[in-house]
Amino acid sequence: MARYSDVGLVGTDARSIEKAFDRALHDERRTLRGAPSRCGAEESRALFVGVRLDDEWSAVERPLAGTWKPPVHPQVVIDQPRGPQEQMDIDNEWAIQVVRGARPATLRFWRWTQPAVVIGRYQCVHDEVDLEAARAAGFQIVKRPTGGGAMFVRPSDVITYSLYVPAPFLEGVAVRASYRLCDRWLVEALRGMDIGFGGMNDVVTPNGKAGGSAQRRYAPLDYGPCAVLHHTTLSYAIDSETMSRLLRVSDEKMSDKAVRSVSKRVDPLCMHTALSREEIMHNLAGYAHRGI
């Protein structure tokens, strides 16, 4: 916490977290009760079928689609190329600027200068990454200011963006719905690729995971609003051999995902389009500028 001393936990306490964990654990056990220990190819594929927008947005949530309006309508930025640690620092800095009232809602598209493995704020690097293999392959290892799992990044293979918004944007929105609200524009933009939502925070195709998101709430300072940092990374292509060598994935996680290798969990965008990564990124930026 020393590095992000002006960030705090908002709207909960230790007892609330304990209750939420107990409920989630109960629901998970109930869901898994009676489930087969191994899935065949068709069953595994079925787990990745994304939720279409019309199915996902209930009568209660549908009005949230109108939340994208001034003054929340974000400024869209295709950022300059930055190194991995600078990307993490900029994310934190721009979110704090929103807290201070010094930055409007902003959607930033990243460009990377070198390969990286990015781990979640609460992960242990030794558990997630083969450090020796990563460094030998030229990958910088950094920790981001949000939670979630490890990201394998090659500059030519990913599309990453961050959304920085005042927290009232998500006022009254449940956590699961908040991810869908922040990425709704993305799924609409990629509708032709059969993209949908999966799980709590994944962007998926019928064949696997195309991307994932993470969030963090920033507490208010003496003035200004609370803020939300939401960032998403999409796989345009995947070097599955290198990724499998660098990332350490637990047997429990592989079992939960009903697949036998890291690479089989990923279905990159290049499998669904002839457009280049840069073309997709610029098209997304244009769509965001016009449509949200």
C-alpha positions in Angstrom: 0.0 0.0 0.0 3.0 2.4 0.5 3.3 2.9 -3.2 -0.4 3.9 -3.5 -0.8 5.6 -0.2 -3.6 7.9 -1.4 -5.8 4.9 -2.4 -8.2 3.2 0.0 -11.0 0.6 0.1 -14.4 2.2 -0.3 -17.9 1.0 0.9 -17.0 -2.2 2.8 -15.3 -3.6 5.9 -13.7 -6.8 7.0 -17.0 -8.4 8.1 -18.7 -7.6 4.8 -15.8 -9.2 2.9 -15.9 -12.3 5.1 -19.7 -12.6 4.5 -19.3 -12.2 0.7 -16.5 -14.8 0.6 -18.7 -17.3 2.5 -21.6 -16.8 0.2 -19.4 -17.1 -2.9 -17.9 -20.3 -1.6 -21.3 -21.7 -0.9 -22.5 -20.8 -4.4 -19.4 -22.2 -6.0 -19.7 -25.5 -4.2 -23.4 -25.8 -5.0 -22.6 -25.1 -8.7 -19.8 -27.7 -8.8 -21.7 -30.4 -6.9 -22.3 -33.3 -9.3 -20.2 -31.8 -12.1 -17.9 -34.2 -14.0 -14.2 -34.0 -13.1 -13.2 -33.9 -16.7 -14.9 -32.4 -19.8 -14.8 -33.6 -23.3 -14.0 -31.2 -26.2 -17.7 -30.2 -26.7 -18.3 -29.7 -23.0 -15.2 -27.6 -22.7 -16.1 -25.5 -25.7 -19.6 -24.9 -24.3 -18.1 -23.4 -21.2 -16.7 -20.5 -23.2 -19.9 -19.6 -25.1 -20.3 -15.9 -24.3 -23.4 -14.1 -23.1 -24.9 -12.0 -25.8 -25.8 -8.4 -24.9 -29.5 -8.9 -25.2 -29.3 -11.9 -22.8 -27.0 -10.2 -20.4 -28.8 -6.9 -19.8 -31.9 -7.6 -17.7 -34.8 -5.1 -17.6 -33.1 -3.6 -14.5 -29.7 -3.3 -16.1 -30.7 -2.2 -19.6 -31.3 1.5 -18.6 -27.6 1.6 -17.6 -26.8 1.6 -21.3 -27.7 5.3 -21.2 -25.0 6.0 -18.6 -22.5 6.8 -21.4 -23.4 10.5 -21.7 -21.7 13.8 -20.9 -20.0 14.5 -18.6 -19.0 10.8 -18.4 -18.6 10.5 -22.2 -14.8 9.7 -22.2 -12.0 11.5 -23.9 -10.4 8.9 -26.2 -6.5 8.7 -26.2 -4.3 6.5 -28.3 -1.2 6.8 -26.0 2.4 7.0 -26.9 4.5 3.8 -26.6 5.5 3.2 -23.0 7.5 0.6 -21.1 5.7 -1.9 -18.8 6.4 -0.1 -15.5 5.5 3.2 -17.0 2.1 1.8 -18.1 1.4 0.8 -14.5 2.4 4.2 -13.2 0.3 6.0 -15.8 -2.7 3.9 -14.9 -2.4 4.8 -11.2 -1.5 8.5 -11.9 -4.5 9.1 -14.3 -6.9 7.5 -11.9 -5.7 9.7 -9.1 -6.1 12.7 -11.5 -9.8 11.8 -11.9 -10.1 11.6 -8.1 -8.6 15.1 -7.8 -10.9 16.5 -10.5 -7.9 17.2 -12.7 -8.8 14.8 -15.5 -12.1 14.1 -17.3 -13.4 10.6 -17.9 -10.7 9.1 -20.3 -10.3 5.9 -22.4 -6.6 5.3 -23.0 -5.4 2.7 -25.6 -1.9 1.5 -24.6 1.1 0.8 -26.8 3.9 -1.3 -25.4 7.6 -0.9 -26.0 8.7 -4.4 -24.8 7.3 -7.7 -23.7 6.0 -8.1 -20.2 4.4 -10.4 -17.7 1.9 -8.3 -15.6 0.7 -9.8 -12.4 -2.3 -8.7 -10.3 -1.8 -6.6 -7.2 -2.4 -9.5 -4.8 -0.4 -12.2 -6.6 3.0 -13.5 -5.6 5.4 -13.3 -8.5 7.2 -16.5 -7.6 3.9 -18.4 -7.8 2.8 -17.0 -11.1 6.0 -16.6 -13.2 9.1 -18.6 -14.0 11.4 -15.6 -13.3 14.5 -17.1 -14.9 12.7 -18.0 -18.1 10.9 -14.7 -18.3 14.1 -12.6 -18.0 16.0 -14.8 -20.4 13.2 -14.2 -23.0 13.4 -10.5 -22.5 10.1 -10.1 -20.6 9.9 -7.4 -17.9 7.8 -8.4 -14.8 5.6 -5.8 -13.3 2.7 -5.6 -10.8 -0.4 -3.6 -11.7 -2.5 -1.6 -9.3 -5.5 -3.9 -9.8 -6.2 -7.4 -8.8 -6.8 -10.4 -11.1 -4.5 -12.9 -12.8 -1.3 -12.7 -14.8 -1.1 -11.2 -18.2 1.3 -12.4 -20.9 2.1 -9.4 -23.1 3.9 -9.2 -26.4 3.5 -5.7 -28.0 2.4 -7.1 -31.4 0.0 -9.5 -29.8 -2.3 -7.6 -27.5 -4.7 -4.6 -27.4 -5.0 -3.0 -24.0 -7.1 -0.1 -22.9 -7.9 1.6 -19.6 -11.0 3.5 -18.6 -10.8 6.2 -15.9 -14.1 7.5 -14.7 -15.6 9.2 -11.7 -17.2 6.5 -9.4 -20.8 7.9 -9.7 -20.6 6.4 -13.2 -21.1 3.0 -11.5 -23.3 4.1 -8.7 -25.9 1.5 -7.8 -24.3 -1.0 -10.2 -23.4 -4.5 -8.9 -19.8 -5.6 -9.4 -20.6 -8.1 -12.2 -22.7 -5.6 -14.1 -20.0 -2.9 -13.7 -17.6 -5.0 -15.8 -20.2 -5.4 -18.5 -21.1 -1.7 -18.4 -17.4 -0.7 -18.8 -16.9 -3.2 -21.7 -20.3 -3.0 -23.2 -19.1 -0.7 -26.0 -16.3 -3.2 -26.8 -18.6 -6.1 -27.2 -20.9 -4.1 -29.4 -17.9 -2.9 -31.5 -16.8 -6.6 -32.0 -20.2 -8.1 -32.5 -19.2 -9.4 -35.9 -16.5 -11.6 -34.2 -19.1 -13.3 -32.0 -17.6 -11.8 -28.9 -19.5 -11.9 -25.6 -19.1 -11.8 -21.8 -18.0 -14.8 -19.8 -17.7 -15.3 -16.0 -17.1 -12.2 -13.9 -14.7 -10.3 -16.0 -13.8 -12.2 -19.2 -14.4 -11.3 -22.9 -14.9 -14.6 -24.8 -15.7 -16.3 -28.1 -17.4 -19.7 -28.4 -13.9 -21.2 -28.5 -12.1 -19.6 -25.6 -11.1 -16.5 -23.8 -10.3 -13.4 -25.9 -9.5 -11.1 -23.1 -10.0 -10.1 -19.5 -10.6 -7.1 -17.3 -9.7 -5.8 -13.9 -10.9 -2.9 -11.8 -10.0 -0.8 -8.8 -12.0 1.9 -6.9 -10.0 4.9 -5.7 -11.1 6.8 -2.5 -11.8 10.5 -2.6 -9.2 13.0 -1.5 -10.0 16.3 0.2 -11.8 17.3 -2.9 -13.0 15.6 -6.1 -15.0 12.4 -6.6 -14.1 8.8 -6.1 -12.8 7.1 -9.2 -12.8 3.8 -11.0 -9.9 2.3 -13.0 -11.1 -0.4 -15.4 -8.6 -1.9 -17.8 -9.0 -4.7 -20.4 -6.4 -6.7 -22.4 -7.4 -8.5 -25.6 -5.3 -11.2 -27.2 -4.8 -10.4 -30.9 -2.4 -13.3 -31.3 -0.7 -15.7 -28.9 2.7 -17.3 -28.6 1.4 -20.2 -26.7 4.7 -22.0 -26.4 6.4 -19.0 -24.7 3.4 -18.3 -22.6 3.3 -21.8 -21.3 7.0 -21.7 -20.4 6.8 -18.4 -18.6 3.5 -18.6 -16.7 2.9 -21.0 -13.8 -0.8 -22.1 -13.8 -2.0 -24.1 -10.9 -3.6 -27.5 -11.4 -6.7 -26.2 -9.6 -7.1 -23.3 -12.1 -6.7 -25.6 -15.1 -9.3 -27.9 -13.6 -11.7 -25.0 -13.0 -11.4 -24.0 -16.6 -11.9 -27.5 -17.8 -8.9 -27.4 -20.2 -5.5 -29.1 -20.2 -3.2 -26.3 -21.3 -2.9 -22.5 -21.0 -3.0 -22.1 -24.8 -6.3 -23.9 -25.1 -7.9 -21.3 -22.9 -7.1 -18.5 -25.3 -8.9 -17.7 -28.6 -7.1 -14.7 -30.1 -8.9 -12.1 -32.3 -6.6 -12.9 -35.3 -8.6 -16.2 -35.7 -11.7 -14.1 -36.4 -10.5 -11.3 -38.7 -8.0 -10.4 -41.4 -7.5 -6.9 -39.8 -4.2 -6.2 -38.2 -3.8 -5.4 -34.5 -3.3 -1.7 -35.3 -6.3 -1.6 -37.5 -8.5 -3.1 -34.8 -7.1 -0.8 -32.2 -7.8 2.3 -34.3 -11.2 1.0 -35.3 -12.1 0.5 -31.6 -10.8 4.0 -30.8 -13.0 5.5 -33.5 -16.0 3.5 -32.4 -15.5 4.6 -28.8 -15.2 8.2 -29.9 -18.4 8.1 -31.9 -20.4 5.7 -29.9 -19.9 6.1 -26.1 
